[in-house]
């Protein structure tokens, strides 16, 4: 008996050790993403787009789809009151904390799902449309998903609370987002609601890209531990509608950053933007224009090259752009960085005179004197006229303004004879003395 207990104890310890060591791999979240054109449905980017994951609160997009469908068919009205059951009131947060037996209008429930992602309001809608049963409504959700082409999605509730059997993919969520935009354009604008006030309490939208990224106008966020941080976002810019879905984000910030990069990259590929249009753009903006591939360095050496690329000057940044036009990924750009630095070393530096002559070709500058000596020489010449001008300007002050030109001519003529007389008188005297001496010796 003791040996059996000892073996069982060993097995239990081994299993506990295995669970502790492998818990990260057992609970690992799959990261996936996809970007599509909302009008055509053409895929612009995809990464693990068919990986099975959990929709979390992105489930509410299907709840809203069926709600809009019922309103359009006349089965439901925006002003209609929904009765809140005990089961709906007991739903886990996030919620509006609705009390059992109270009511909420259809319009309030829609805005509560979009902004607060309220689980109790979603259940109230599901029970109304499902004849009092959320499970029956979930079956309708799954059937509607099949009609839209969402082949790998199964719904078990209307809110997205944890359920192992409720699964989906990033591709299916993008299909649902596009269906909301194309089938219900009159209600899609509700997804850009930034704030919803219910009974004096303001509830902000969980989609942080609204108002921060140009053109973002929806649509839904979601999170549970089994799926990570999810976001389906739409952007309208330059006459184009882009939908991006990110599943399995590590944090809210990481999810929002990745979604923003995917949206900007897709828009850049649509417009054909492959270089900097603004001098204030950074290397991150350049990486966003790479296209459909994920822009990440694959080795430490390439990451080191990326640091050098970030610290490049404006002049070398233009050469880096020329390299990346022929590239398909960040790794190709990093491999071309040494070529750019090599070209910089081989280039011969231009002289200062060449630069000056390029600005003004009509006035060539002499290159005999070095720049420092020529600048000193110009300073000396600039000092002399400053001393001579006050002498000439002092004399004509008393003269009338009409005769200003005449005194200057007289003063100039007076100055010249003085200098000529002095030179003339000094030179003949020396010559006469030297000429008289040989005359005396001849006599």
DOMI-350543 format. One record per residue (C-alpha): residue in three letters; x, y, z. Coordinates in steps of 0.05 Angstrom, whole numbers. Example, Ala and Ser with C-alpha at 12.3 -4.5 7.8 and 13.67 -1.06 7.14 Angstrom:
# DOMI-350543
PT   res       xx       yy       zz
PT   ALA      246      -90      156
PT   SER      273      -21      143
//
This chain:
# DOMI-350543
PT   res       xx       yy       zz
PT   UNK        0        0        0
PT   UNK       55       48       17
PT   UNK       91       35      -48
PT   UNK       27       48      -87
PT   UNK       16      114      -50
PT   UNK       88      133      -62
PT   UNK       80      121     -137
PT   UNK       15      160     -140
PT   UNK       48      217     -103
PT   UNK      105      217     -154
PT   UNK       55      219     -212
PT   UNK       18      277     -181
PT   UNK       82      316     -170
PT   UNK      104      302     -241
PT   UNK       37      326     -269
PT   UNK       39      390     -227
PT   UNK      110      404     -251
PT   UNK       90      392     -323
PT   UNK       31      440     -317
PT   UNK       74      494     -286
PT   UNK      127      489     -339
PT   UNK       79      484     -398
PT   UNK       25      532     -376
PT   UNK       50      587     -423
PT   UNK       47      541     -483
PT   UNK      -21      512     -462
PT   UNK      -52      581     -455
PT   UNK      -15      614     -512
PT   UNK      -56      663     -554
PT   UNK      -53      659     -629
PT   UNK      -39      725     -664
PT   UNK      -74      737     -730
PT   UNK      -93      795     -774
PT   UNK     -125      813     -841
PT   UNK     -138      876     -881
PT   UNK     -191      880     -936
PT   UNK     -222      932     -982
PT   UNK     -293      943     -956
PT   UNK     -322      957    -1024
PT   UNK     -291      900    -1064
PT   UNK     -272      851    -1010
PT   UNK     -202      843    -1038
PT   UNK     -151      821     -986
PT   UNK      -93      870     -978
PT   UNK      -58      834     -921
PT   UNK      -66      770     -881
PT   UNK      -27      735     -826
PT   UNK      -56      671     -795
PT   UNK     -123      696     -819
PT   UNK     -155      626     -815
PT   UNK     -127      609     -746
PT   UNK     -182      588     -698
PT   UNK     -192      636     -639
PT   UNK     -248      664     -596
PT   UNK     -287      726     -618
PT   UNK     -297      755     -548
PT   UNK     -339      819     -553
PT   UNK     -332      820     -629
PT   UNK     -391      772     -622
PT   UNK     -435      833     -611
PT   UNK     -425      852     -684
PT   UNK     -468      793     -704
PT   UNK     -518      811     -650
PT   UNK     -522      881     -680
PT   UNK     -526      853     -750
PT   UNK     -589      813     -732
PT   UNK     -616      874     -694
PT   UNK     -608      919     -755
PT   UNK     -639      864     -799
PT   UNK     -700      861     -753
PT   UNK     -708      936     -753
PT   UNK     -703      938     -829
PT   UNK     -756      883     -834
PT   UNK     -802      920     -786
PT   UNK     -799      868     -731
PT   UNK     -764      916     -684
PT   UNK     -766      991     -672
PT   UNK     -712     1037     -644
PT   UNK     -761     1065     -593
PT   UNK     -785      997     -570
PT   UNK     -772      978     -497
PT   UNK     -734      914     -481
PT   UNK     -749      878     -417
PT   UNK     -687      859     -376
PT   UNK     -692      789     -348
PT   UNK     -657      763     -286
PT   UNK     -610      723     -330
PT   UNK     -591      785     -369
PT   UNK     -580      826     -306
PT   UNK     -533      772     -279
PT   UNK     -485      775     -338
PT   UNK     -412      788     -322
PT   UNK     -381      857     -335
PT   UNK     -374      898     -377
PT   UNK     -447      918     -369
PT   UNK     -494      976     -353
PT   UNK     -515      942     -287
PT   UNK     -587      938     -310
PT   UNK     -635      913     -257
PT   UNK     -681      854     -269
PT   UNK     -750      876     -289
PT   UNK     -726      944     -316
PT   UNK     -730      965     -389
PT   UNK     -683      994     -440
PT   UNK     -698     1019     -510
PT   UNK     -671      986     -572
PT   UNK     -631     1048     -590
PT   UNK     -600     1051     -521
PT   UNK     -582      977     -524
PT   UNK     -549      987     -593
PT   UNK     -506     1045     -567
PT   UNK     -490     1006     -504
PT   UNK     -463      948     -545
PT   UNK     -422      995     -590
PT   UNK     -390     1038     -536
PT   UNK     -392     1003     -468
PT   UNK     -396      932     -498
PT   UNK     -450      918     -446
PT   UNK     -464      844     -437
PT   UNK     -531      853     -402
PT   UNK     -557      897     -459
PT   UNK     -534      845     -510
PT   UNK     -571      790     -473
PT   UNK     -634      832     -470
PT   UNK     -632      840     -546
PT   UNK     -619      766     -556
PT   UNK     -677      744     -512
PT   UNK     -724      791     -548
PT   UNK     -704      768     -618
PT   UNK     -697      695     -596
PT   UNK     -767      691     -565
PT   UNK     -740      691     -494
PT   UNK     -680      645     -506
PT   UNK     -608      668     -517
PT   UNK     -588      598     -539
PT   UNK     -641      599     -594
PT   UNK     -616      667     -616
PT   UNK     -544      640     -618
PT   UNK     -566      586     -667
PT   UNK     -595      641     -712
PT   UNK     -528      677     -706
PT   UNK     -491      616     -731
PT   UNK     -539      605     -789
PT   UNK     -531      678     -809
PT   UNK     -455      670     -806
PT   UNK     -459      613     -856
PT   UNK     -502      655     -903
PT   UNK     -448      709     -902
PT   UNK     -393      660     -917
PT   UNK     -365      655     -846
PT   UNK     -349      581     -851
PT   UNK     -308      573     -787
PT   UNK     -351      612     -738
PT   UNK     -396      583     -684
PT   UNK     -436      626     -636
PT   UNK     -461      602     -568
PT   UNK     -482      669     -537
PT   UNK     -497      740     -558
PT   UNK     -445      777     -517
PT   UNK     -380      740     -526
PT   UNK     -370      718     -454
PT   UNK     -321      659     -449
PT   UNK     -345      595     -481
PT   UNK     -298      543     -509
PT   UNK     -345      524     -565
PT   UNK     -353      596     -590
PT   UNK     -299      604     -643
PT   UNK     -282      646     -703
PT   UNK     -225      671     -747
PT   UNK     -198      739     -766
PT   UNK     -222      727     -838
PT   UNK     -293      713     -814
PT   UNK     -294      775     -771
PT   UNK     -271      817     -830
PT   UNK     -328      786     -871
PT   UNK     -378      806     -817
PT   UNK     -350      876     -812
PT   UNK     -357      885     -887
PT   UNK     -428      858     -885
PT   UNK     -448      909     -833
PT   UNK     -421      965     -877
PT   UNK     -451      941     -943
PT   UNK     -519      915     -918
PT   UNK     -535      969     -867
PT   UNK     -504     1036     -889
PT   UNK     -559     1074     -852
PT   UNK     -537     1046     -785
PT   UNK     -462     1037     -795
PT   UNK     -448     1109     -774
PT   UNK     -469     1090     -703
PT   UNK     -404     1053     -695
PT   UNK     -365     1118     -692
PT   UNK     -404     1142     -630
PT   UNK     -351     1164     -580
PT   UNK     -395     1171     -519
PT   UNK     -462     1143     -495
PT   UNK     -499     1172     -435
PT   UNK     -547     1127     -397
PT   UNK     -584     1152     -336
PT   UNK     -533     1208     -326
PT   UNK     -472     1163     -333
PT   UNK     -426     1174     -393
PT   UNK     -395     1111     -425
PT   UNK     -336     1123     -471
PT   UNK     -323     1080     -533
PT   UNK     -270     1026     -522
PT   UNK     -244     1038     -593
PT   UNK     -186     1085     -579
PT   UNK     -171     1097     -653
PT   UNK     -232     1141     -660
PT   UNK     -210     1213     -665
PT   UNK     -136     1193     -663
PT   UNK     -126     1160     -731
PT   UNK     -151     1199     -791
PT   UNK     -213     1168     -822
PT   UNK     -226     1114     -770
PT   UNK     -302     1107     -761
PT   UNK     -314     1041     -723
PT   UNK     -325      986     -708
PT   UNK     -314      939     -646
PT   UNK     -265      917     -593
PT   UNK     -262      854     -552
PT   UNK     -222      817     -499
PT   UNK     -222      752     -460
PT   UNK     -162      715     -433
PT   UNK     -169      659     -483
PT   UNK     -167      705     -544
PT   UNK     -126      765     -522
PT   UNK     -142      836     -545
PT   UNK     -182      839     -609
PT   UNK     -202      897     -654
PT   UNK     -241      904     -718
PT   UNK     -231      975     -746
PT   UNK     -255     1011     -808
PT   UNK     -223     1072     -840
PT   UNK     -251     1118     -894
PT   UNK     -199     1162     -927
PT   UNK     -188     1189     -997
PT   UNK     -252     1157    -1023
PT   UNK     -230     1088     -999
PT   UNK     -259     1043     -944
PT   UNK     -210      996     -909
PT   UNK     -226      944     -856
PT   UNK     -172      914     -811
PT   UNK     -180      859     -760
PT   UNK     -128      842     -707
PT   UNK     -137      782     -661
PT   UNK      -94      760     -603
PT   UNK      -61      826     -584
PT   UNK      -16      825     -523
PT   UNK      -44      891     -496
PT   UNK      -91      947     -515
PT   UNK      -32      990     -538
PT   UNK        0      934     -579
PT   UNK      -67      918     -612
PT   UNK      -82      991     -629
PT   UNK      -11     1003     -655
PT   UNK      -13      942     -700
PT   UNK      -82      960     -726
PT   UNK      -60     1031     -742
PT   UNK        1     1006     -780
PT   UNK      -41      957     -820
PT   UNK      -91     1011     -839
PT   UNK      -37     1061     -858
PT   UNK        2     1009     -897
PT   UNK      -60      988     -936
PT   UNK      -77     1060     -952
PT   UNK       -6     1072     -975
PT   UNK       -9     1012    -1021
PT   UNK      -75     1037    -1050
PT   UNK      -48     1106    -1065
PT   UNK       20     1080    -1089
PT   UNK       58     1118    -1035
PT   UNK      129     1091    -1033
PT   UNK      170     1151    -1009
PT   UNK      167     1209     -960
PT   UNK      120     1265     -977
PT   UNK      134     1302     -912
PT   UNK      202     1318     -883
PT   UNK      175     1305     -813
PT   UNK      160     1232     -829
PT   UNK      203     1180     -793
PT   UNK      231     1112     -810
PT   UNK      168     1082     -779
PT   UNK      126     1116     -831
PT   UNK      172     1088     -885
PT   UNK      164     1017     -857
PT   UNK       88     1026     -861
PT   UNK       93     1035     -936
PT   UNK      127      968     -948
PT   UNK       63      933     -970
PT   UNK       31      868     -948
PT   UNK       90      836     -911
PT   UNK      100      843     -836
PT   UNK      154      895     -825
PT   UNK      199      863     -773
PT   UNK      274      848     -771
PT   UNK      289      774     -768
PT   UNK      358      776     -736
PT   UNK      398      817     -684
PT   UNK      447      841     -737
PT   UNK      391      868     -779
PT   UNK      361      902     -718
PT   UNK      428      936     -708
PT   UNK      426      960     -780
PT   UNK      355      986     -767
PT   UNK      382     1029     -711
PT   UNK      433     1058     -760
PT   UNK      377     1070     -809
PT   UNK      337     1109     -757
PT   UNK      398     1153     -743
PT   UNK      412     1169     -816
PT   UNK      415     1241     -838
PT   UNK      365     1275     -885
PT   UNK      413     1268     -944
PT   UNK      422     1193     -935
PT   UNK      347     1185     -921
PT   UNK      333     1202     -994
PT   UNK      381     1147    -1017
PT   UNK      349     1098     -969
PT   UNK      282     1112    -1002
PT   UNK      311     1095    -1070
PT   UNK      334     1029    -1043
PT   UNK      267     1011    -1011
PT   UNK      228     1024    -1075
PT   UNK      257      959    -1104
PT   UNK      247      921    -1039
PT   UNK      189      879    -1014
PT   UNK      205      875     -939
PT   UNK      245      907     -883
PT   UNK      299      853     -888
PT   UNK      312      873     -961
PT   UNK      321      946     -939
PT   UNK      368      927     -883
PT   UNK      410      885     -931
PT   UNK      417      946     -977
PT   UNK      439      994     -921
PT   UNK      515      977     -929
PT   UNK      509      994    -1004
PT   UNK      482     1063     -986
PT   UNK      540     1077     -937
PT   UNK      589     1052     -990
PT   UNK      563     1101    -1041
PT   UNK      570     1157     -991
PT   UNK      644     1141     -981
PT   UNK      658     1138    -1055
PT   UNK      628     1206    -1069
PT   UNK      678     1263    -1076
PT   UNK      662     1323    -1033
PT   UNK      647     1388    -1069
PT   UNK      687     1450    -1054
PT   UNK      657     1514    -1026
PT   UNK      670     1551    -1091
PT   UNK      632     1499    -1131
PT   UNK      573     1507    -1085
PT   UNK      575     1582    -1090
PT   UNK      582     1582    -1165
PT   UNK      521     1536    -1169
PT   UNK      479     1590    -1136
PT   UNK      504     1647    -1181
PT   UNK      536     1625    -1247
PT   UNK      540     1697    -1274
PT   UNK      593     1717    -1223
PT   UNK      648     1665    -1221
PT   UNK      694     1667    -1162
PT   UNK      769     1661    -1163
PT   UNK      798     1600    -1130
PT   UNK      871     1624    -1124
PT   UNK      862     1648    -1052
PT   UNK      835     1603     -998
PT   UNK      767     1622     -970
PT   UNK      795     1647     -904
PT   UNK      845     1696     -936
PT   UNK      794     1722     -986
PT   UNK      745     1736     -929
PT   UNK      800     1774     -890
PT   UNK      818     1813     -953
PT   UNK      746     1833     -964
PT   UNK      741     1857     -892
PT   UNK      802     1902     -901
PT   UNK      774     1932     -965
PT   UNK      707     1943     -933
PT   UNK      739     1984     -876
PT   UNK      774     2035     -923
PT   UNK      713     2062     -959
PT   UNK      679     2071     -893
PT   UNK      735     2120     -870
PT   UNK      738     2158     -937
PT   UNK      663     2170     -944
PT   UNK      655     2215     -882
PT   UNK      711     2262     -909
PT   UNK      676     2273     -975
PT   UNK      607     2279     -944
PT   UNK      627     2332     -892
PT   UNK      643     2386     -945
PT   UNK      579     2386     -986
PT   UNK      533     2391     -924
PT   UNK      531     2468     -928
PT   UNK      517     2469    -1003
PT   UNK      446     2468    -1030
PT   UNK      417     2401    -1052
PT   UNK      421     2419    -1126
PT   UNK      496     2428    -1125
PT   UNK      514     2364    -1088
PT   UNK      547     2332    -1148
PT   UNK      593     2392    -1164
PT   UNK      629     2397    -1097
PT   UNK      646     2323    -1100
PT   UNK      679     2333    -1167
PT   UNK      720     2393    -1142
PT   UNK      741     2356    -1080
PT   UNK      762     2298    -1122
PT   UNK      802     2344    -1169
PT   UNK      835     2379    -1111
PT   UNK      858     2315    -1080
PT   UNK      890     2289    -1145
PT   UNK      934     2351    -1160
PT   UNK      962     2351    -1090
PT   UNK      986     2280    -1098
PT   UNK     1014     2293    -1167
PT   UNK     1051     2357    -1146
PT   UNK     1083     2322    -1088
PT   UNK     1107     2265    -1131
PT   UNK     1130     2311    -1186
PT   UNK     1168     2358    -1140
PT   UNK     1203     2303    -1105
PT   UNK     1226     2265    -1165
PT   UNK     1258     2322    -1207
PT   UNK     1300     2347    -1149
PT   UNK     1335     2281    -1143
PT   UNK     1345     2277    -1218
PT   UNK     1373     2348    -1222
PT   UNK     1424     2336    -1168
PT   UNK     1448     2273    -1201
PT   UNK     1453     2309    -1267
PT   UNK     1492     2370    -1242
PT   UNK     1549     2329    -1211
PT   UNK     1575     2299    -1275
PT   UNK     1571     2367    -1308
PT   UNK     1620     2397    -1257
PT   UNK     1668     2339    -1266
PT   UNK     1667     2350    -1341
PT   UNK     1687     2422    -1334
//
